[in-house]
Amino acid sequence: MILDTFPNPNPERDYRIDMTCPEFTCVCPKTGQPDFAEIRVSYVPDQTCVELKSLKIYLWSYRDQGAFHEAVTNRILDDLVTAVAPRSMTVTGAFNVRGGITTVVTVHHQKPL
């Protein structure tokens, strides 16, 4: 899945973009049961920004994929960093309760100075 981007309209300025995707789903690789989560992306763009429709379609692509919470959250960060090369980015996966346990995975990227 390709994440589309567009030029940052103000690359000379640091500003934060926050996106919340409350309907993320993937599948537990052990049981095959669906996992539901809210994915939150927060980043300071550099030269490009992620286009929202492509982000939505990208996240939908996980719907039938088996993935552990930790792995899928890290992969989303890696794919977004590859696409937009932000100054900094944090992705949080807040997974709904499963077996009495709620999981929140937070991963961060910081562009080297």
Summary of the structure (lengths in Angstrom):
residues: 113
radius of gyration: 14.4
end to end distance: 29.4
largest distance: 47.7
contacts: 308
relative contact order: 0.23
helix: 22%
strand: 44%
